[in-house]
Each structure stands twice: as structure tokens, then as C-alpha cells.
Amino acid sequence: MTVDAHHHVWDLSVRDQDWIKGPELQLLRRNFTVTDLEPEASAAGVDRTVLVQTVTVPEETPEFLALAAGHDLIAGVVGWTDLTRPDVTDELARLRELPGGAFLKGIRHQVQGEPDPEWLLREDVRRGLAAVAAAGLVYDLVVLPHQLPACVRAAEALPQLTFVLDHLGKPPVASGAVEPWATHIRALSALPNTVCKVSGMLTEADRSLWGRDTWPLAPLRPYWDTVLNAFGPGRLMFGSDWPVCTAAGTYAQVAQLARDLARDLTRDERAHLFDTTATRVYGLGTGASGLGTGASGPGAHDTGR
């Protein structure tokens, strides 16, 4: 079994995705539906997915929960709500009561777009994060490398909350630089309530490589090696970042690249990466999520969601 722990869908007739900018991303300016994803996921051997929010509007999360209720492929949803609202606890409870509410597994905010590098440390945000933990949900981090120190401090302050780092924290793959990103990754991984998604690397790579029939592993390997050594395979999970990934490569390429990078892992270690870490952390197939629940065992920066 393979879990894709990170993908999106959108319908531009419902709302715009205003982050899709620039000529290199124009191919993303169309509708991407679960029906579009299903054959690609099936061909790549993926049988369960986690659908992740794209825009910070309250209407999107109920729509995604309803999609999960209507499609067997979607096993969980990472939605959005305003963490700073005074009634955030009540709002999370309301979302859980909606059609498909049992599929709500986590919350995410576009922290990468916040001008304050310590946004996660604000008192009102911290209160919202505590409410996410109390609701039995996890919190996805979509951040840029300079925001990673705040992620470390937030995870230290809230040991009861599981933090899932999206897209390896968006390392500067295109430049080949590893530091200070790697140092921040090691600090974050030292905290037991953190895990990391192996996702989004293609769209962070040199754009001259985009659209190739085959992708070289060399530009990606330093970043894979860093998170593998830091988190270990038991705290890593595969994510396609579809359809954002299609700006750089196909769904099949993303899945194959992850398998190629993981070639030297043992069978059990690969099972963690491609199935059981996501199943455990998000509580897929259960009504709860978190590190202690669920099944046991195993853009450049402007492009990633």
C-alpha cells in the first residue's frame, strides 16, 4: 500500500488560486479534480491520499471534507481555519461535525506568506495551535528556511502537538546550498513531536530541469540525505504535491524519484516512508490523528503550496 500524504485539488470556477503567477506556472491555471488524480495515483500504485488546503478561506475546508466523503482515494484532509480567532476551539468542533468531518486530520496556514518570521510564536497563534492539539489534530508547517527556527521554538513550546513539515522546509535546491537549512532541520528533528514530508523538491529545483523526460537524482540527494539522517525513515512520509509538481514533472516521475532515492532503505523502512508514517501520524482510517494514534508500524519558493 502507498499513501500520498500531500496533494491538492482546485476548481478555478469556484475560486481563484492567486498564488499561480508567472509564465512557468501557466499550465497550473486550469481545474485539477480528484477524478483527474485517480488514474495517475492508481498507475503509480497509490491507493490513499491526504488532501491539503491551498487558500486561506473558510469555505475550502468543508468542500474538501465533502470530497473526502465522496471519494475512496482521499483518506484524510488537512484544512485551514483562522488560528487567531477567539472561538477556534468551537470552529474546529464545527468542522468535525460537517459531512465528511471525520476526515479532518490536520490544520495548515500559509506561514510562508507571513512577513513576520516568528508568526508561529505569537500568543494568539500559539493559543490556536494548542486548540489544534486538543482537538486531536496535527499541524502542517508550510514555511521557508528562514522560518524554521520559529518552527523549532513552536514545537518545543507545544510538545502535545504533532508538527508535520511540508516540502522539507523548502530548501534551496536550485542553488545547491545546504546550510543553514540543514542545521535548522537537525534542530527540528531533535524534537520527537515532528515529522517531515518528502515532497515538493522538484519545484524547488533548477527550472532548466523542468519538463525533462528523466530527472537526475544528484541535485535532490543532499536534501534527501539530510532529512533521512535527521528524522530517520520512521518519521518521513512521501507526498506528491500534485498538481503543483506538474509544473516540473509528472506524477509518475515524482513517485519514481522518491522510490529511487529510497532504494537503499530496507523493506520496512520503505514501508514507513510510503505508508505507515502517514497512516500513523494522520490517523488514516480512524477518527483521530497524532503520533500516538492511528495504525501502528510503519519553487522556487513561490511555486509550492
Secondary structure in CASP SS format (residue, H / E / C, confidence):
PFRMAT SS
TARGET T0000
AUTHOR 0000-0000-0000
METHOD secondary structure of the structure
MODEL  1
M C 1.00
T C 1.00
V E 1.00
D E 1.00
A E 1.00
H E 1.00
H E 1.00
H C 1.00
V C 1.00
W E 1.00
D C 1.00
L C 1.00
S C 1.00
V C 1.00
R C 1.00
D C 1.00
Q C 1.00
D C 1.00
W C 1.00
I C 1.00
K C 1.00
G C 1.00
P H 1.00
E H 1.00
L H 1.00
Q H 1.00
L H 1.00
L H 1.00
R C 1.00
R C 1.00
N C 1.00
F E 1.00
T C 1.00
V H 1.00
T H 1.00
D H 1.00
L H 1.00
E H 1.00
P H 1.00
E H 1.00
A H 1.00
S H 1.00
A H 1.00
A C 1.00
G C 1.00
V C 1.00
D C 1.00
R E 1.00
T E 1.00
V E 1.00
L E 1.00
V E 1.00
Q C 1.00
T C 1.00
V C 1.00
T C 1.00
V C 1.00
P C 1.00
E C 1.00
E H 1.00
T H 1.00
P H 1.00
E H 1.00
F H 1.00
L H 1.00
A H 1.00
L H 1.00
A H 1.00
A H 1.00
G H 1.00
H C 1.00
D C 1.00
L C 1.00
I E 1.00
A E 1.00
G E 1.00
V E 1.00
V E 1.00
G E 1.00
W C 1.00
T C 1.00
D C 1.00
L C 1.00
T C 1.00
R C 1.00
P C 1.00
D C 1.00
V H 1.00
T H 1.00
D H 1.00
E H 1.00
L H 1.00
A H 1.00
R H 1.00
L H 1.00
R H 1.00
E H 1.00
L C 1.00
P C 1.00
G C 1.00
G H 1.00
A H 1.00
F H 1.00
L E 1.00
K E 1.00
G E 1.00
I E 1.00
R E 1.00
H E 1.00
Q C 1.00
V H 1.00
Q H 1.00
G H 1.00
E C 1.00
P C 1.00
D C 1.00
P C 1.00
E C 1.00
W H 1.00
L H 1.00
L H 1.00
R C 1.00
E H 1.00
D H 1.00
V H 1.00
R H 1.00
R H 1.00
G H 1.00
L H 1.00
A H 1.00
A H 1.00
V H 1.00
A H 1.00
A H 1.00
A C 1.00
G C 1.00
L C 1.00
V E 1.00
Y E 1.00
D E 1.00
L E 1.00
V C 1.00
V C 1.00
L C 1.00
P H 1.00
H H 1.00
Q H 1.00
L H 1.00
P H 1.00
A H 1.00
C H 1.00
V H 1.00
R H 1.00
A H 1.00
A H 1.00
E H 1.00
A H 1.00
L C 1.00
P C 1.00
Q C 1.00
L C 1.00
T C 1.00
F E 1.00
V E 1.00
L E 1.00
D H 1.00
H H 1.00
L H 1.00
G H 1.00
K C 1.00
P C 1.00
P C 1.00
V C 1.00
A C 1.00
S C 1.00
G C 1.00
A C 1.00
V C 1.00
E C 1.00
P C 1.00
W H 1.00
A H 1.00
T H 1.00
H H 1.00
I H 1.00
R H 1.00
A H 1.00
L H 1.00
S H 1.00
A C 1.00
L C 1.00
P C 1.00
N C 1.00
T E 1.00
V E 1.00
C E 1.00
K E 1.00
V E 1.00
S C 1.00
G C 1.00
M H 1.00
L H 1.00
T H 1.00
E H 1.00
A C 1.00
D C 1.00
R H 1.00
S H 1.00
L H 1.00
W C 1.00
G C 1.00
R C 1.00
D C 1.00
T C 1.00
W C 1.00
P C 1.00
L C 1.00
A C 1.00
P C 1.00
L C 1.00
R H 1.00
P H 1.00
Y H 1.00
W H 1.00
D H 1.00
T H 1.00
V H 1.00
L H 1.00
N H 1.00
A H 1.00
F H 1.00
G C 1.00
P H 1.00
G H 1.00
R H 1.00
L E 1.00
M E 1.00
F E 1.00
G C 1.00
S C 1.00
D C 1.00
W E 1.00
P C 1.00
V H 1.00
C H 1.00
T H 1.00
A H 1.00
A C 1.00
G C 1.00
T C 1.00
Y H 1.00
A H 1.00
Q H 1.00
V H 1.00
A H 1.00
Q H 1.00
L H 1.00
A H 1.00
R H 1.00
D H 1.00
L H 1.00
A C 1.00
R C 1.00
D C 1.00
L C 1.00
T C 1.00
R H 1.00
D H 1.00
E H 1.00
R H 1.00
A H 1.00
H H 1.00
L H 1.00
F H 1.00
D H 1.00
T H 1.00
T H 1.00
A H 1.00
T H 1.00
R H 1.00
V H 1.00
Y H 1.00
G C 1.00
L C 1.00
G C 1.00
T C 1.00
G C 1.00
A C 1.00
S C 1.00
G C 1.00
L C 1.00
G C 1.00
T C 1.00
G C 1.00
A C 1.00
S C 1.00
G C 1.00
P C 1.00
G C 1.00
A H 1.00
H H 1.00
D H 1.00
T C 1.00
G C 1.00
R C 1.00
END
